[in-house]
Amino acid sequence: LVILAIVGGLVGASLSMAFYYIGIFLLGALAGWQLGFLISTAIDIEFIIIVPVIAAVLAGTLACFFQKPVIILATALMGAWSIVAGGFYFFGTGIMPTDLFRDPLMLIESLRETNPVVVLAWIVLSIAGIIFQFSSRMSDPTGGKEK
């Protein structure tokens, strides 16, 4: 039983590390896909799938090398969007987060047409989250102390 427990623990630890790196890659790849899709749609490229795929692979690879900034940026942007979109949707204005998956240009168009307060609130809250996470000792596992 002890040997099985040790082997099971090693297998579980290996799978956890693999899933961690897969998750980081996917986080970067999804951001790259969205950015590539916005760029290819904005400049009206005929083969729309090529730019997002290249951007996704590039961003996913970069995310694996720059893990801490990617995690901080992703959590600040997604957390701020959840707060802003939920709050404004609760009061009957704003953009549904699921609508952006169908039409990502809606975020850019909202600055001109629908409700710029939603996007501006998201940007301000995102910047505040990014600044806090980069400057906070909580984002440093050692608590700012040297070993």
Disulfide bonds with the S-S distance in Angstrom:
none
